[in-house]
Amino acid sequence: MKHLLLASTLLLAVSVSSSVSLAEEGAGAPAPTEPIQVPEKLEIPYTVYTTDRALMTTFHESTRKLLLEAQALEKAGKVAAALEKYQDAYAHNSLPDTQLELGLAQARAGLFLPCARNIQDVIAFWALRDYKLHPVTEVRTVLAYCAKRLGTIALRINIAGVRITVDGELVMDWPYHDEIYVEPGSHEIKANASGYWMNETHVDIKAGERKELRIAMQQRIHAQYVQFPTPPIHFNINANLSNGAKADQSTWPQSLMIASGVGMGLGLGALAVGLVQVNNAESKSAAATWTGVATVGGIVGGLSLTGLIIGIASRPPEPPPNVIITPQIAKDGGGVQFTATTP
C-alpha cells in the first residue's frame, strides 16, 4: 500500500509539471535557447494555404486570395510582382502569419535585410501562439540564415524613446529592438530624442559580425554669464518656459520668453546697480549717469516682463522646462547667470 501511494504521488507530480510546461508554451513562453545550426543553403518551402491549420488562421478570404496569387507569381518566376502581392496582403491584414509570409518570400528572393527585420518584428511583438503556419524553430532558423549574411548592431542607450536611423532611414525606437540588422559595410547611425543633442556614429561591419554600440545621449542645456562691477546685492528669478518639443509647433514664443527672461535679468540687475551707485556717487555727473543706468534698466525690465507674458500666453501646451536667472553681485564684482533647459 505504501509503494502504491508513493507511485501515485510521483505520477501526480509529473502530470502537474507537464501541464505547467504546456501552459507556458501555449502562453508564448520562449523556448530554451539552443544554438541554431544554419546551413549554407536553406530551402524555404512554400506554405500550403489549404490545410486545416491554414484554414484555422485569422486570414480574411481576400487576404488568402492575395497570398495564393503572390505564391503563383513567385512559382512562375515573377519575383518582383510576387513580392508586391505579398506586401499588399500584409497591408490588407497586418497579422504575424501574413508578415511571416512576406519575410519568407523575401528570403527566397535573396532580400535578407527586409526578411530579417520582418521576422524580428514578429518575434518581438507577437507571442508564439499568434502565428500558426510555421513552427518557431523554422522561423528562428530563417532569421539566423538571413542574419549570417548581414551585420548585427547591438544597441545600448542610456535613455528610452530614442529614434534610430541608419543612413537616413528610420529603423526603430529603442528599446523596442535591442539589435538592428544592416547590410555589410560602413553605416551612419544617428540617435535623436526630444531635449537631447543628436548622437552620430559611424560603424563598419562585416557579414555575420555582431558589434555592440553604446550611445550616451546628452541633455541640451544652455548657460550664459554676463559680468559687471557692483556693490553687494543678490536676488534670483525663476521662470518656467515651454520646451516646444514637437517639430510642427511654433518656436517664436519660446524664443521670445528666453530673450525676455534674459532682458529682465539684465534690466533688474542694471536697475539695482544704478540705484545703489546713485547713493554712492561722489559727483552730480556720476549720479546722473547711474540714474540713467537705473532708468534704462527699469525700461528694459518692464519691456522684458511684457514680452515674457506674451510668450507664456502664446506657448504651445507642452511640459515646461525650468529657466533660472541669477544676478549675483558682490563687493568686488558681480554678474548675471542664465541657465535654461531647452529641446
Helices and strands as residue ranges (DSSP letters): H 2-26, H 52-55, H 61-75, H 79-92, H 96-108, H 112-125, G 128-130, H 136-147, E 151-157, E 162-166, E 169-174, E 179-182, E 185-192, E 199-205, E 210-215, E 221-228, E 233-234, E 237-240, H 252-280, H 284-314, E 322-329, E 334-341
